[in-house]
Amino acid sequence: MRDTCTVERKSGEPVLNEETGLLEQSWSTVYTGACRVKPRTSREAEWGEREVSLGSYIAVLPWDTTSEIQREDRLRVTASDDTWLIGRDLEVVGISLAGTATARRLLVEDREG
């Protein structure tokens, strides 16, 4: 696995930033280490009041990853040969379970378009 990623989970309730007027969410780190992100599909969806293209990817983590990853966690690639991946927030939408798996596979979506 040539990429490096961090998986984070929402920590507490969003807090209003008085200066910007926006809600800000804090995150806590669940996993940091090797990963591989590969494309799956993309689909059109309505996000808020606009049409967006949601890219689906499979994120592969080492089998011995000790942290339990959950839906709605956020995966961020921190190092990759594909520089377009670095820094993108990918939301975990599914987790593959298998007794004979050799790696942890997560279905993630890129909601940034």
Secondary structure per residue as TSV (DSSP state, phi and psi in degrees):
chain	resnum	aa	ss	phi	psi
A	1	M	-	360.0	118.8
A	2	R	-	-94.1	-14.9
A	3	D	E	-92.2	163.1
A	4	T	E	-125.9	138.4
A	5	C	E	-141.5	166.0
A	6	T	E	-126.0	134.3
A	7	V	E	-109.8	129.8
A	8	E	E	-125.6	154.3
A	9	R	E	-124.2	143.5
A	10	K	E	-55.6	137.2
A	11	S	E	-122.9	105.5
A	12	G	E	78.1	-172.6
A	13	E	E	-89.1	152.4
A	14	P	E	-61.1	148.2
A	15	V	E	-119.3	138.3
A	16	L	E	-75.3	125.9
A	17	N	-	-86.5	111.9
A	18	E	T	-62.0	-31.7
A	19	E	T	-74.0	-40.4
A	20	T	T	-98.0	-20.0
A	21	G	-	77.4	10.3
A	22	L	-	-106.0	150.0
A	23	L	E	-78.5	136.0
A	24	E	E	-120.3	131.6
A	25	Q	E	-100.5	135.1
A	26	S	E	-94.3	152.5
A	27	W	E	-129.7	147.5
A	28	S	E	-118.4	143.5
A	29	T	E	-76.5	131.4
A	30	V	E	-105.2	-36.8
A	31	Y	E	-151.2	140.7
A	32	T	E	-138.7	129.5
A	33	G	E	161.2	-158.9
A	34	A	E	-66.8	145.5
A	35	C	E	-159.9	172.2
A	36	R	E	-141.6	131.7
A	37	V	E	-116.6	126.3
A	38	K	E	-132.6	147.8
A	39	P	E	-68.4	151.4
A	40	R	E	-121.4	-71.5
A	41	T	E	-153.2	176.6
A	42	S	E	-138.5	153.8
A	43	R	E	-146.7	155.2
A	44	E	E	-86.6	139.2
A	45	A	E	-149.8	160.6
A	46	E	E	-92.9	125.7
A	47	W	E	-125.4	107.5
A	48	G	T	69.6	-119.6
A	49	E	T	-113.8	21.4
A	50	R	E	-138.0	157.7
A	51	E	E	-83.1	133.3
A	52	V	E	-133.6	161.7
A	53	S	E	-101.1	118.8
A	54	L	E	-97.0	116.4
A	55	G	E	-87.3	128.8
A	56	S	E	-101.7	139.5
A	57	Y	E	-136.3	158.0
A	58	I	E	-105.6	122.3
A	59	A	E	-103.0	127.6
A	60	V	E	-111.7	125.5
A	61	L	E	-115.4	159.1
A	62	P	E	-57.6	145.9
A	63	W	T	-56.8	-37.7
A	64	D	T	-85.5	19.9
A	65	T	-	-60.0	120.1
A	66	T	-	-83.9	-24.7
A	67	S	S	-76.8	140.0
A	68	E	-	-85.4	115.6
A	69	I	-	-84.1	142.2
A	70	Q	-	-125.6	160.6
A	71	R	T	-59.3	146.8
A	72	E	T	76.3	0.3
A	73	D	-	-68.6	163.0
A	74	R	E	-116.0	127.5
A	75	L	E	-107.2	129.3
A	76	R	E	-127.2	122.5
A	77	V	E	-76.5	127.2
A	78	T	E	-105.6	-17.7
A	79	A	E	-152.7	135.2
A	80	S	-	-164.3	154.9
A	81	D	S	-67.2	-28.4
A	82	D	S	-92.0	98.9
A	83	T	T	-64.3	-19.8
A	84	W	T	-68.3	-22.3
A	85	L	T	-77.3	-29.5
A	86	I	B	-64.4	127.1
A	87	G	T	86.3	-4.5
A	88	R	-	-77.3	140.3
A	89	D	E	-91.3	117.8
A	90	L	E	-112.8	125.6
A	91	E	E	-90.0	132.1
A	92	V	E	-73.1	119.8
A	93	V	E	-115.5	-10.6
A	94	G	E	-162.0	151.9
A	95	I	E	-129.2	126.6
A	96	S	E	-87.5	131.0
A	97	L	-	-118.4	135.9
A	98	A	-	-162.5	134.5
A	99	G	T	-68.3	-20.4
A	100	T	T	-111.3	13.1
A	101	A	-	-68.0	150.2
A	102	T	S	-106.9	-1.5
A	103	A	E	-156.1	162.0
A	104	R	E	-88.4	124.1
A	105	R	E	-114.5	129.3
A	106	L	E	-120.5	137.4
A	107	L	E	-90.4	120.9
A	108	V	E	-125.7	152.7
A	109	E	E	-123.0	141.3
A	110	D	E	-96.6	106.1
A	111	R	T	-94.3	2.8
A	112	E	T	-82.0	-14.1
A	113	G	-	80.6	360.0
